[in-house]
Amino acid sequence: MPNLENLRKQAKQILKWHRNQVTTVAPILRAYKPEFESLDDRQILATEFRLAEAQEVVARREGFETWAALVRGCQTMNPSTNTLSTSTLTSAEPQLFTLDMQRSLDFYQSILGFSVRFSYGDPPFYAQVFRDSAKLNLRLVHEPVVPPEVLIEHELLSASITVENIKELFLEFKVKSAEFFKPLSTEPWGARTMVVKDPDGNLILFAG
């Protein structure tokens, strides 16, 4: 859990960016304020924005619905051990590496049916795509972190996503000409799985 005072400073910084019309803050606000989802950067920067809203953005980024909930969460920290007395993991967001951000965004949207939650930079160097409750973070790199041939040889998965009605999803991907590292099959333990390869060689497991 980050330090509460640091979180307050982050909220003030976001407010300052908005007041100074710093365009890179717009995607952050769009990602965590549903009412901004349909607005472009210029409209977001022109909208009245208060400190309480900046704190709300920070809270949601940290996994809390409100600033008050975040404060209560911080207050459950045990100073002597610096650990939470109780905690619940709510989600995981795998980070995938790409040599071409636009190519990856196009692939996840047009082939796998994801939507872009946000992208940072011009040109973008970090982005998140989502479909239903599944989220994948994309990070631009200038050379492969793991050689593609190693990923393939050792079948190293970059992400695992659980699915309802996996056969329908398999047929959807097939129609869209997705590249299957492994087609839909039934594992010895009963799960039905398939593995799709993205343009950078990242292997995405879908399991039903």
CYANA upper distance limits for C-alpha pairs under 8 A (distance plus 0.5 A):
  1 MET  CA     74 CYS  CA      7.33
  1 MET  CA     84 LEU  CA      8.47
  2 PRO  CA      6 ASN  CA      7.64
  2 PRO  CA      7 LEU  CA      7.56
  3 ASN  CA      7 LEU  CA      6.93
  3 ASN  CA     74 CYS  CA      8.11
  4 LEU  CA      8 ARG  CA      6.81
  4 LEU  CA     71 VAL  CA      7.68
  4 LEU  CA     74 CYS  CA      7.07
  5 GLU  CA      9 LYS  CA      6.87
  6 ASN  CA     10 GLN  CA      6.71
  7 LEU  CA     11 ALA  CA      6.79
  7 LEU  CA     58 VAL  CA      7.46
  8 ARG  CA     12 LYS  CA      6.86
  8 ARG  CA     55 GLN  CA      7.58
  9 LYS  CA     13 GLN  CA      6.64
 10 GLN  CA     14 ILE  CA      6.74
 10 GLN  CA     58 VAL  CA      7.78
 11 ALA  CA     15 LEU  CA      6.78
 11 ALA  CA     51 LEU  CA      7.41
 11 ALA  CA     54 ALA  CA      5.47
 11 ALA  CA     55 GLN  CA      5.51
 11 ALA  CA     57 VAL  CA      8.16
 11 ALA  CA     58 VAL  CA      6.65
 12 LYS  CA     16 LYS  CA      6.60
 12 LYS  CA     51 LEU  CA      7.17
 12 LYS  CA     54 ALA  CA      7.59
 12 LYS  CA     55 GLN  CA      8.43
 13 GLN  CA     17 TRP  CA      6.65
 14 ILE  CA     18 HIS  CA      6.78
 14 ILE  CA     25 VAL  CA      7.40
 14 ILE  CA     54 ALA  CA      6.68
 15 LEU  CA     19 ARG  CA      6.75
 15 LEU  CA     49 PHE  CA      7.79
 15 LEU  CA     50 ARG  CA      7.41
 15 LEU  CA     51 LEU  CA      6.58
 15 LEU  CA     54 ALA  CA      6.41
 16 LYS  CA     20 ASN  CA      6.57
 17 TRP  CA     21 GLN  CA      6.57
 17 TRP  CA     22 VAL  CA      5.60
 17 TRP  CA     25 VAL  CA      6.90
 18 HIS  CA     22 VAL  CA      6.54
 18 HIS  CA     23 THR  CA      8.44
 18 HIS  CA     25 VAL  CA      7.11
 18 HIS  CA     26 ALA  CA      8.31
 18 HIS  CA     45 LEU  CA      6.47
 18 HIS  CA     49 PHE  CA      8.00
 19 ARG  CA     45 LEU  CA      8.18
 21 GLN  CA     45 LEU  CA      6.41
 22 VAL  CA     26 ALA  CA      8.34
 23 THR  CA     41 ASP  CA      7.06
 23 THR  CA     42 ARG  CA      8.35
 23 THR  CA     45 LEU  CA      7.99
 24 THR  CA     28 ILE  CA      8.07
 24 THR  CA    120 TYR  CA      7.39
 24 THR  CA    121 GLY  CA      7.51
 25 VAL  CA     29 LEU  CA      6.96
 26 ALA  CA     30 ARG  CA      6.60
 26 ALA  CA     41 ASP  CA      5.78
 26 ALA  CA     44 ILE  CA      6.70
 26 ALA  CA     45 LEU  CA      7.32
 27 PRO  CA     31 ALA  CA      6.57
 27 PRO  CA     41 ASP  CA      7.81
 27 PRO  CA    118 PHE  CA      6.21
 27 PRO  CA    119 SER  CA      7.15
 27 PRO  CA    120 TYR  CA      7.37
 28 ILE  CA     32 TYR  CA      7.09
 28 ILE  CA    118 PHE  CA      7.74
 29 LEU  CA     33 LYS  CA      6.17
 29 LEU  CA     36 PHE  CA      7.46
 29 LEU  CA     44 ILE  CA      8.41
 29 LEU  CA     57 VAL  CA      7.32
 30 ARG  CA     34 PRO  CA      7.33
 30 ARG  CA     35 GLU  CA      8.36
 30 ARG  CA     36 PHE  CA      5.44
 30 ARG  CA     37 GLU  CA      5.56
 30 ARG  CA     39 LEU  CA      8.25
 30 ARG  CA     44 ILE  CA      8.43
 30 ARG  CA    118 PHE  CA      7.96
 31 ALA  CA     37 GLU  CA      7.55
 31 ALA  CA    117 ARG  CA      6.49
 31 ALA  CA    118 PHE  CA      6.43
 32 TYR  CA     57 VAL  CA      6.14
 32 TYR  CA     60 ARG  CA      6.89
 32 TYR  CA     61 ARG  CA      7.42
 33 LYS  CA     37 GLU  CA      7.49
 33 LYS  CA     57 VAL  CA      7.37
 36 PHE  CA     44 ILE  CA      7.16
 39 LEU  CA     43 GLN  CA      6.23
 39 LEU  CA     44 ILE  CA      6.60
 40 ASP  CA     44 ILE  CA      6.78
 41 ASP  CA     45 LEU  CA      6.77
 42 ARG  CA     46 ALA  CA      6.74
 43 GLN  CA     47 THR  CA      6.79
 49 PHE  CA     53 GLU  CA      7.05
 49 PHE  CA     54 ALA  CA      8.11
 50 ARG  CA     54 ALA  CA      7.01
 51 LEU  CA     55 GLN  CA      6.68
 52 ALA  CA     56 GLU  CA      6.74
 53 GLU  CA     57 VAL  CA      6.80
 54 ALA  CA     58 VAL  CA      6.91
 55 GLN  CA     59 ALA  CA      6.63
 55 GLN  CA     67 TRP  CA      6.33
 56 GLU  CA     60 ARG  CA      6.70
 56 GLU  CA     65 GLU  CA      8.01
 56 GLU  CA     66 THR  CA      5.99
 56 GLU  CA     67 TRP  CA      5.71
 57 VAL  CA     61 ARG  CA      6.68
 58 VAL  CA     62 GLU  CA      6.80
 58 VAL  CA     67 TRP  CA      8.18
 59 ALA  CA     63 GLY  CA      6.89
 59 ALA  CA     64 PHE  CA      5.59
 59 ALA  CA     65 GLU  CA      6.94
 59 ALA  CA     66 THR  CA      6.26
 59 ALA  CA     67 TRP  CA      5.68
 59 ALA  CA     69 ALA  CA      8.35
 59 ALA  CA     70 LEU  CA      6.27
 60 ARG  CA     64 PHE  CA      5.34
 60 ARG  CA     65 GLU  CA      5.85
 60 ARG  CA     66 THR  CA      7.24
 62 GLU  CA     70 LEU  CA      8.30
 63 GLY  CA     90 THR  CA      8.36
 64 PHE  CA     69 ALA  CA      6.55
 64 PHE  CA     70 LEU  CA      6.13
 65 GLU  CA     69 ALA  CA      7.23
 65 GLU  CA     70 LEU  CA      8.35
 66 THR  CA     70 LEU  CA      6.97
 67 TRP  CA     71 VAL  CA      6.74
 68 ALA  CA     72 ARG  CA      6.79
 69 ALA  CA     73 GLY  CA      6.66
 70 LEU  CA     74 CYS  CA      6.73
 71 VAL  CA     75 GLN  CA      6.70
 72 ARG  CA     76 THR  CA      7.05
 73 GLY  CA     77 MET  CA      7.84
 76 THR  CA     84 LEU  CA      6.56
 76 THR  CA     85 SER  CA      6.72
 76 THR  CA     86 THR  CA      8.17
 77 MET  CA     82 ASN  CA      6.62
 77 MET  CA     83 THR  CA      6.21
 77 MET  CA     84 LEU  CA      5.22
 77 MET  CA     85 SER  CA      6.91
 78 ASN  CA     82 ASN  CA      5.81
 78 ASN  CA     83 THR  CA      6.22
 78 ASN  CA     84 LEU  CA      6.69
 78 ASN  CA     85 SER  CA      7.05
 79 PRO  CA     83 THR  CA      8.16
 92 ALA  CA    135 LYS  CA      8.47
 93 GLU  CA    135 LYS  CA      6.18
 93 GLU  CA    136 LEU  CA      6.10
 93 GLU  CA    137 ASN  CA      6.96
 94 PRO  CA    135 LYS  CA      8.01
 94 PRO  CA    136 LEU  CA      5.99
 94 PRO  CA    137 ASN  CA      6.59
 94 PRO  CA    158 SER  CA      7.74
 94 PRO  CA    159 ALA  CA      6.42
 95 GLN  CA    136 LEU  CA      6.70
 95 GLN  CA    137 ASN  CA      5.10
 95 GLN  CA    138 LEU  CA      6.24
 95 GLN  CA    139 ARG  CA      7.43
 95 GLN  CA    158 SER  CA      8.30
 96 LEU  CA    136 LEU  CA      7.69
 96 LEU  CA    137 ASN  CA      6.57
 96 LEU  CA    138 LEU  CA      5.45
 96 LEU  CA    139 ARG  CA      6.70
 96 LEU  CA    158 SER  CA      7.05
 96 LEU  CA    202 ASN  CA      7.69
 97 PHE  CA    138 LEU  CA      6.36
 97 PHE  CA    139 ARG  CA      5.45
 97 PHE  CA    140 LEU  CA      6.42
 97 PHE  CA    141 VAL  CA      6.84
 97 PHE  CA    144 PRO  CA      8.15
 97 PHE  CA    145 VAL  CA      7.80
 97 PHE  CA    200 ASP  CA      8.20
 97 PHE  CA    202 ASN  CA      8.45
 98 THR  CA    104 SER  CA      7.41
 98 THR  CA    138 LEU  CA      7.26
 98 THR  CA    139 ARG  CA      6.56
 98 THR  CA    140 LEU  CA      5.52
 98 THR  CA    141 VAL  CA      6.43
 98 THR  CA    144 PRO  CA      8.21
 98 THR  CA    200 ASP  CA      6.39
 99 LEU  CA    140 LEU  CA      6.27
 99 LEU  CA    141 VAL  CA      5.92
 99 LEU  CA    142 HIS  CA      6.32
 99 LEU  CA    143 GLU  CA      7.12
 99 LEU  CA    144 PRO  CA      7.68
 99 LEU  CA    200 ASP  CA      7.44
100 ASP  CA    104 SER  CA      6.83
100 ASP  CA    140 LEU  CA      7.26
101 MET  CA    105 LEU  CA      6.66
101 MET  CA    124 PRO  CA      7.30
101 MET  CA    125 PHE  CA      7.24
101 MET  CA    126 TYR  CA      8.39
101 MET  CA    138 LEU  CA      8.05
101 MET  CA    139 ARG  CA      8.08
101 MET  CA    140 LEU  CA      6.49
102 GLN  CA    106 ASP  CA      6.59
102 GLN  CA    124 PRO  CA      8.41
103 ARG  CA    107 PHE  CA      6.68
103 ARG  CA    199 PRO  CA      8.15
104 SER  CA    108 TYR  CA      6.68
104 SER  CA    198 ASP  CA      8.10
104 SER  CA    199 PRO  CA      7.32
104 SER  CA    200 ASP  CA      8.48
105 LEU  CA    109 GLN  CA      6.64
105 LEU  CA    116 VAL  CA      7.95
105 LEU  CA    129 VAL  CA      8.21
106 ASP  CA    110 SER  CA      6.31
106 ASP  CA    111 ILE  CA      8.35
107 PHE  CA    111 ILE  CA      5.82
107 PHE  CA    112 LEU  CA      7.37
107 PHE  CA    198 ASP  CA      7.86
107 PHE  CA    199 PRO  CA      8.07
108 TYR  CA    112 LEU  CA      5.40
108 TYR  CA    113 GLY  CA      6.70
108 TYR  CA    114 PHE  CA      5.90
108 TYR  CA    115 SER  CA      8.05
108 TYR  CA    129 VAL  CA      7.90
109 GLN  CA    113 GLY  CA      5.31
109 GLN  CA    114 PHE  CA      5.12
109 GLN  CA    115 SER  CA      6.14
109 GLN  CA    116 VAL  CA      8.07
110 SER  CA    114 PHE  CA      8.17
110 SER  CA    176 LYS  CA      8.36
111 ILE  CA    173 PHE  CA      7.13
111 ILE  CA    176 LYS  CA      6.05
111 ILE  CA    177 SER  CA      7.77
111 ILE  CA    178 ALA  CA      6.63
112 LEU  CA    173 PHE  CA      6.98
112 LEU  CA    178 ALA  CA      8.06
113 GLY  CA    131 ARG  CA      7.44
114 PHE  CA    129 VAL  CA      6.43
114 PHE  CA    130 PHE  CA      5.69
114 PHE  CA    131 ARG  CA      5.21
115 SER  CA    129 VAL  CA      5.87
115 SER  CA    130 PHE  CA      5.89
115 SER  CA    131 ARG  CA      6.81
116 VAL  CA    127 ALA  CA      7.95
116 VAL  CA    128 GLN  CA      6.51
116 VAL  CA    129 VAL  CA      4.88
116 VAL  CA    130 PHE  CA      6.90
117 ARG  CA    127 ALA  CA      7.99
117 ARG  CA    128 GLN  CA      5.92
117 ARG  CA    129 VAL  CA      5.90
117 ARG  CA    130 PHE  CA      6.96
118 PHE  CA    127 ALA  CA      5.99
118 PHE  CA    128 GLN  CA      6.04
118 PHE  CA    129 VAL  CA      7.86
119 SER  CA    124 PRO  CA      6.37
119 SER  CA    125 PHE  CA      7.96
119 SER  CA    126 TYR  CA      6.17
119 SER  CA    127 ALA  CA      4.49
119 SER  CA    128 GLN  CA      7.00
120 TYR  CA    124 PRO  CA      5.50
120 TYR  CA    125 PHE  CA      6.56
120 TYR  CA    126 TYR  CA      5.80
120 TYR  CA    127 ALA  CA      6.66
121 GLY  CA    125 PHE  CA      6.20
121 GLY  CA    126 TYR  CA      7.73
125 PHE  CA    139 ARG  CA      6.49
125 PHE  CA    140 LEU  CA      5.43
126 TYR  CA    137 ASN  CA      7.90
126 TYR  CA    138 LEU  CA      6.15
126 TYR  CA    139 ARG  CA      5.19
126 TYR  CA    140 LEU  CA      6.75
127 ALA  CA    137 ASN  CA      6.29
127 ALA  CA    138 LEU  CA      5.62
127 ALA  CA    139 ARG  CA      7.21
128 GLN  CA    135 LYS  CA      7.32
128 GLN  CA    136 LEU  CA      6.15
128 GLN  CA    137 ASN  CA      4.85
128 GLN  CA    138 LEU  CA      6.44
129 VAL  CA    135 LYS  CA      6.31
129 VAL  CA    136 LEU  CA      5.91
129 VAL  CA    137 ASN  CA      6.98
129 VAL  CA    138 LEU  CA      8.28
130 PHE  CA    134 ALA  CA      5.99
130 PHE  CA    135 LYS  CA      4.86
130 PHE  CA    136 LEU  CA      6.80
131 ARG  CA    135 LYS  CA      7.20
134 ALA  CA    161 ILE  CA      7.41
141 VAL  CA    145 VAL  CA      8.22
144 PRO  CA    148 PRO  CA      7.93
146 VAL  CA    150 VAL  CA      7.27
146 VAL  CA    151 LEU  CA      7.37
147 PRO  CA    151 LEU  CA      7.12
148 PRO  CA    152 ILE  CA      6.81
148 PRO  CA    200 ASP  CA      7.68
148 PRO  CA    201 GLY  CA      5.92
148 PRO  CA    202 ASN  CA      8.26
149 GLU  CA    153 GLU  CA      6.42
150 VAL  CA    154 HIS  CA      6.49
150 VAL  CA    155 GLU  CA      8.40
150 VAL  CA    156 LEU  CA      8.35
151 LEU  CA    155 GLU  CA      6.02
151 LEU  CA    156 LEU  CA      5.41
151 LEU  CA    157 LEU  CA      8.09
151 LEU  CA    201 GLY  CA      7.56
151 LEU  CA    202 ASN  CA      7.82
151 LEU  CA    203 LEU  CA      8.20
152 ILE  CA    156 LEU  CA      7.27
152 ILE  CA    201 GLY  CA      8.01
155 GLU  CA    203 LEU  CA      8.10
156 LEU  CA    203 LEU  CA      7.38
157 LEU  CA    202 ASN  CA      7.52
157 LEU  CA    203 LEU  CA      5.43
157 LEU  CA    204 ILE  CA      6.61
157 LEU  CA    205 LEU  CA      7.32
158 SER  CA    202 ASN  CA      6.18
158 SER  CA    203 LEU  CA      5.91
158 SER  CA    204 ILE  CA      6.39
159 ALA  CA    203 LEU  CA      7.47
159 ALA  CA    204 ILE  CA      5.55
159 ALA  CA    205 LEU  CA      6.70
160 SER  CA    204 ILE  CA      6.44
160 SER  CA    205 LEU  CA      5.10
160 SER  CA    206 PHE  CA      6.47
160 SER  CA    207 ALA  CA      7.93
161 ILE  CA    204 ILE  CA      8.03
161 ILE  CA    205 LEU  CA      6.56
161 ILE  CA    206 PHE  CA      5.37
161 ILE  CA    207 ALA  CA      6.75
162 THR  CA    206 PHE  CA      6.24
162 THR  CA    207 ALA  CA      5.32
162 THR  CA    208 GLY  CA      6.22
163 VAL  CA    206 PHE  CA      6.97
163 VAL  CA    207 ALA  CA      6.26
163 VAL  CA    208 GLY  CA      5.36
164 GLU  CA    208 GLY  CA      6.33
165 ASN  CA    169 LEU  CA      7.23
165 ASN  CA    208 GLY  CA      7.47
166 ILE  CA    170 PHE  CA      6.61
166 ILE  CA    192 ARG  CA      7.99
166 ILE  CA    193 THR  CA      8.31
166 ILE  CA    206 PHE  CA      8.18
166 ILE  CA    207 ALA  CA      7.61
166 ILE  CA    208 GLY  CA      6.01
167 LYS  CA    171 LEU  CA      6.78
167 LYS  CA    184 LEU  CA      7.97
168 GLU  CA    172 GLU  CA      6.68
169 LEU  CA    173 PHE  CA      6.66
170 PHE  CA    174 LYS  CA      6.57
170 PHE  CA    183 PRO  CA      8.50
170 PHE  CA    184 LEU  CA      7.21
170 PHE  CA    194 MET  CA      8.21
171 LEU  CA    175 VAL  CA      6.69
172 GLU  CA    176 LYS  CA      6.94
173 PHE  CA    177 SER  CA      6.75
173 PHE  CA    178 ALA  CA      5.79
174 LYS  CA    178 ALA  CA      6.29
178 ALA  CA    196 VAL  CA      7.45
178 ALA  CA    197 LYS  CA      8.33
179 GLU  CA    196 VAL  CA      6.34
179 GLU  CA    197 LYS  CA      6.19
179 GLU  CA    198 ASP  CA      7.88
180 PHE  CA    194 MET  CA      7.95
180 PHE  CA    195 VAL  CA      6.37
180 PHE  CA    196 VAL  CA      4.99
180 PHE  CA    197 LYS  CA      6.51
181 PHE  CA    194 MET  CA      8.32
181 PHE  CA    195 VAL  CA      5.84
181 PHE  CA    196 VAL  CA      5.92
181 PHE  CA    197 LYS  CA      6.30
181 PHE  CA    203 LEU  CA      7.93
182 LYS  CA    194 MET  CA      5.91
182 LYS  CA    195 VAL  CA      5.37
182 LYS  CA    196 VAL  CA      7.40
183 PRO  CA    193 THR  CA      8.28
183 PRO  CA    194 MET  CA      5.54
183 PRO  CA    195 VAL  CA      7.06
184 LEU  CA    192 ARG  CA      7.23
184 LEU  CA    193 THR  CA      6.01
184 LEU  CA    194 MET  CA      4.98
184 LEU  CA    195 VAL  CA      8.30
185 SER  CA    192 ARG  CA      6.04
185 SER  CA    193 THR  CA      6.12
185 SER  CA    194 MET  CA      6.99
186 THR  CA    190 GLY  CA      6.52
186 THR  CA    191 ALA  CA      6.23
186 THR  CA    192 ARG  CA      4.87
186 THR  CA    193 THR  CA      6.86
187 GLU  CA    191 ALA  CA      5.83
187 GLU  CA    192 ARG  CA      6.58
187 GLU  CA    193 THR  CA      7.63
191 ALA  CA    207 ALA  CA      7.17
191 ALA  CA    208 GLY  CA      6.54
192 ARG  CA    207 ALA  CA      6.23
192 ARG  CA    208 GLY  CA      5.74
193 THR  CA    205 LEU  CA      7.45
193 THR  CA    206 PHE  CA      6.09
193 THR  CA    207 ALA  CA      4.83
193 THR  CA    208 GLY  CA      6.78
194 MET  CA    205 LEU  CA      6.40
194 MET  CA    206 PHE  CA      5.89
194 MET  CA    207 ALA  CA      7.15
195 VAL  CA    203 LEU  CA      6.77
195 VAL  CA    204 ILE  CA      5.90
195 VAL  CA    205 LEU  CA      4.93
195 VAL  CA    206 PHE  CA      6.63
196 VAL  CA    203 LEU  CA      6.25
196 VAL  CA    204 ILE  CA      5.70
196 VAL  CA    205 LEU  CA      7.08
196 VAL  CA    206 PHE  CA      8.42
197 LYS  CA    201 GLY  CA      6.01
197 LYS  CA    202 ASN  CA      6.07
197 LYS  CA    203 LEU  CA      5.20
197 LYS  CA    204 ILE  CA      6.81
198 ASP  CA    202 ASN  CA      5.86
198 ASP  CA    203 LEU  CA      7.18
198 ASP  CA    204 ILE  CA      8.22
